[in-house]
Amino acid sequence: RIALLGPNGCGKSTLLRTLAGALALPGGTRRVGVGGLRRAKVRLFTQDLAQDLPSEKTPVDYVLDGDDAPFDFTPEKARAALGALGLRQEVHLSKIGTLSGGEKARVALA
């Protein structure tokens, strides 16, 4: 895992967008590690992607109903996935519409 920290406006998001290919590179080459970007599987995830979540579902229900959820995914496994992303236990059964932007982003990522 890599943490990218810095004050507002220092270029964190610009760097990530450039690495993910979301911003055009004016010159040079994008590289991550020795295998290039495709091999590193660099992806960009923002809170904007979480805006279309169903507001009446709970995070657990959303994870269980997901297209990529394994057929044997249980509520306990869903809660473990949500917890692994830093979502507090008391939020797991709250309505998604009541969550903060950061919490919604974690639900979408799970």
C-alpha positions as CSV (number, residue, x, y, z in Angstrom):
1,R,0.0,0.0,0.0
2,I,1.1,3.5,-0.7
3,A,-0.1,6.7,1.1
4,L,0.0,10.0,-0.7
5,L,-0.2,12.8,1.8
6,G,0.1,16.6,1.4
7,P,-1.6,19.9,1.9
8,N,-4.5,21.1,-0.2
9,G,-3.4,22.2,-3.7
10,C,0.0,20.5,-3.7
11,G,-0.9,18.1,-6.6
12,K,-1.9,14.8,-5.0
13,S,-5.0,14.4,-7.2
14,T,-3.2,15.6,-10.3
15,L,-0.5,13.1,-9.8
16,L,-3.0,10.3,-9.3
17,R,-5.1,11.3,-12.3
18,T,-2.0,11.5,-14.5
19,L,-0.8,8.0,-13.3
20,A,-4.3,6.6,-14.0
21,G,-4.4,8.1,-17.5
22,A,-7.3,10.4,-16.7
23,L,-5.1,13.5,-17.5
24,A,-3.1,13.9,-20.7
25,L,0.6,13.9,-20.1
26,P,2.3,16.9,-21.9
27,G,5.5,14.9,-22.4
28,G,7.5,12.0,-21.0
29,T,6.3,8.6,-19.9
30,R,4.1,7.3,-17.1
31,R,5.6,4.4,-15.2
32,V,4.8,2.6,-12.0
33,G,7.4,0.1,-10.9
34,V,9.2,-2.0,-13.5
35,G,6.1,-3.4,-15.3
36,G,4.4,-0.2,-16.4
37,L,0.9,1.1,-15.6
38,R,-1.1,-1.8,-17.0
39,R,0.9,-4.4,-14.9
40,A,0.6,-2.2,-11.8
41,K,-3.2,-2.0,-12.3
42,V,-3.3,1.7,-11.4
43,R,-6.9,2.9,-11.0
44,L,-8.4,6.1,-9.8
45,F,-11.4,6.1,-7.5
46,T,-13.0,9.3,-6.3
47,Q,-16.0,10.2,-4.1
48,D,-17.9,11.2,-7.3
49,L,-18.2,7.6,-8.2
50,A,-20.2,7.0,-5.0
51,Q,-23.0,9.5,-5.8
52,D,-25.2,6.9,-7.6
53,L,-25.4,4.5,-4.7
54,P,-29.0,3.5,-3.7
55,S,-29.8,5.8,-0.7
56,E,-32.3,3.4,0.9
57,K,-30.0,0.3,1.0
58,T,-27.6,-0.4,3.8
59,P,-23.9,-0.9,3.0
60,V,-24.2,-4.6,3.9
61,D,-27.1,-5.0,1.5
62,Y,-25.3,-3.1,-1.2
63,V,-22.2,-5.3,-0.9
64,L,-24.3,-8.5,-0.9
65,D,-26.3,-7.4,-4.0
66,G,-23.2,-6.4,-6.0
67,D,-22.5,-7.9,-9.4
68,D,-19.1,-9.0,-8.3
69,A,-20.1,-10.5,-5.0
70,P,-19.2,-14.2,-4.7
71,F,-22.3,-16.5,-4.5
72,D,-21.3,-17.6,-1.0
73,F,-20.8,-14.0,0.3
74,T,-22.5,-13.7,3.7
75,P,-23.5,-10.7,5.8
76,E,-20.5,-11.4,8.0
77,K,-18.1,-11.4,5.1
78,A,-19.7,-8.2,3.8
79,R,-19.2,-6.5,7.2
80,A,-15.6,-7.7,7.2
81,A,-15.0,-6.2,3.8
82,L,-16.6,-2.9,4.9
83,G,-14.5,-2.9,8.1
84,A,-11.3,-3.6,6.1
85,L,-12.0,-0.4,4.2
86,G,-12.3,1.6,7.5
87,L,-16.1,1.8,7.7
88,R,-17.2,1.8,11.3
89,Q,-19.4,-1.0,12.4
90,E,-22.2,1.3,13.5
91,V,-22.5,2.5,9.9
92,H,-22.8,-1.0,8.3
93,L,-26.6,-1.2,8.8
94,S,-27.3,2.6,8.3
95,K,-29.1,3.8,5.2
96,I,-26.5,4.8,2.5
97,G,-28.3,8.1,2.1
98,T,-27.3,9.1,5.6
99,L,-23.5,8.5,5.1
100,S,-20.8,11.1,4.5
101,G,-19.1,11.3,1.1
102,G,-16.1,9.4,2.4
103,E,-18.2,6.6,3.9
104,K,-20.2,6.3,0.6
105,A,-16.9,6.0,-1.3
106,R,-15.8,3.2,1.0
107,V,-19.2,1.4,0.4
108,A,-18.8,1.8,-3.4
109,L,-15.2,0.4,-3.2
110,A,-16.3,-2.6,-1.2
